Amino acid sequence: MTFFDIEGYEPRWLTGRQAIVSAHGARLAALAGRRLTGAWLAWDLDDGTWFADAPVLLGFEGEQVELCHHKFDELSITWRTADPLRRARWTFGDDPAIRLAWRTGARAELAELQGRRLRSVELLEWAGDDLARGMVAPRFAFADGGAVTVHNALDENGLEFGEPDPAYRRYRL
């Protein structure tokens, strides 16, 4: 079984900052100092929109991290399992009406970060008084001040650029 028919990709859902730090903290922190060499989003070819249910792929000089949010508080972080160059186009399951492709440069803000050196990785924990309380969002901060956060946008991925919302608690890895 594969997730959204992405060859080789099988999410491993974790909940809570401690579980994420235990499973991936050291490897995420080790990305610091590397340049962002690629950023891929799954693109709906018919709608011309980001298919935000699929993972966000970020390449850092020899390493690739794959981030995907699910439900209100689950996050999967995997490493080098989805190859956006091997299978550029695919259909979702038995529904040939959904045609997807990996796109780089699909979001201008993300494309602008490519080539920049990563300064640090933080885990942001939502502390707001709502259903998302405790949700964890990885934030990648670059040496020149640019940043991208991959957050939970109600059972799909969302991207935020710049400084995080003050309702997040910040934990640098």
PyMOL commands that set and color helices and strands:
alter all, ss='L'
color gray80, all
select helices_A, chain A and resi 17-29+108-113
alter helices_A, ss='H'
color red, helices_A
select strands_A, chain A and resi 13-15+36-44+49-50+56-60+63-70+74-79+89-92+95-104+118-126+136-142+147-152+157-161+168-172
alter strands_A, ss='S'
color yellow, strands_A
deselect
rebuild
show_as cartoon
